[in-house]
């Protein structure tokens, strides 16, 4: 979205299997970095709804949510990495 030299970003909920620029489920906010100060509008109620149902925010959206969290909101944690088993030496 936006125009040349005037970025404007929507915060979308999308299916994991869709293309990056494909369809989306819902728009839950927007980010306008051209304003001074930058404007971030987020529907915290809908974000909470989707996070409770397993949605995983991107790193950028996670940082926007942290900067613009509701006063009584829980912190948004990054997903913990899966433990990786060490390779065994029996097959050598």
C-alpha positions in Angstrom: 0.0 0.0 0.0 1.0 3.6 -0.1 2.6 5.4 -3.0 6.0 6.1 -4.3 8.2 7.4 -1.4 5.2 7.3 0.9 5.0 3.9 2.6 1.9 2.8 4.5 1.5 -0.7 5.9 -1.5 -2.8 6.9 -1.3 -5.3 9.7 -3.0 -8.5 8.4 -4.0 -11.9 9.6 -3.2 -14.4 6.9 -3.1 -18.2 6.5 0.3 -19.7 6.7 -0.1 -21.5 3.3 -1.1 -18.4 1.3 1.3 -16.3 -0.8 2.9 -13.3 0.8 0.9 -10.9 -1.3 -2.1 -13.3 -1.5 -5.4 -13.1 0.3 -5.7 -12.4 4.0 -8.3 -13.2 6.7 -8.6 -9.8 8.4 -6.9 -6.4 8.7 -6.2 -5.7 12.4 -4.4 -2.4 12.1 -2.0 -0.2 10.2 1.4 1.5 10.4 2.1 4.9 8.9 5.8 5.8 9.3 5.6 9.0 7.3 3.7 10.9 10.0 5.7 12.6 12.7 5.5 10.8 15.1 4.7 7.5 13.3 1.1 6.4 13.6 0.3 2.8 14.6 -3.3 1.9 15.0 -4.0 -1.7 16.2 -7.3 -3.4 17.1 -5.9 -5.0 20.3 -9.1 -7.0 20.9 -8.8 -8.8 17.5 -5.0 -9.3 17.8 -5.6 -11.0 21.2 -8.3 -13.2 19.6 -6.0 -14.4 16.9 -3.0 -14.9 19.2 -5.2 -17.1 21.4 -6.0 -19.2 18.4 -2.3 -19.8 17.5 -1.4 -17.0 15.2 2.3 -16.1 15.2 3.2 -12.5 14.5 6.2 -11.7 12.4 9.2 -10.1 14.0 8.2 -6.7 12.7 4.6 -7.0 13.9 5.7 -8.3 17.3 7.9 -5.2 17.8 5.0 -2.9 16.8 2.7 -4.8 19.3 5.3 -4.4 22.0 5.7 -0.6 21.4 1.9 -0.1 21.3 0.7 -2.6 23.8 -2.5 -2.0 25.9 -1.7 -0.9 29.4 -3.1 -4.1 30.9 -1.9 -6.5 28.2 0.4 -9.4 28.7 3.8 -9.2 26.9 4.0 -11.0 23.6 6.6 -13.6 23.7 8.6 -14.9 20.8 7.9 -18.6 20.0 10.4 -20.8 21.7 12.7 -22.8 19.3 12.2 -26.6 19.1 15.1 -28.5 20.8 17.3 -30.3 18.4 18.6 -33.8 19.2 22.3 -34.4 18.9 23.3 -36.9 16.1 24.3 -40.3 17.4 27.7 -41.9 16.6 26.3 -45.4 16.2 25.7 -45.2 12.5 29.4 -44.5 11.6 
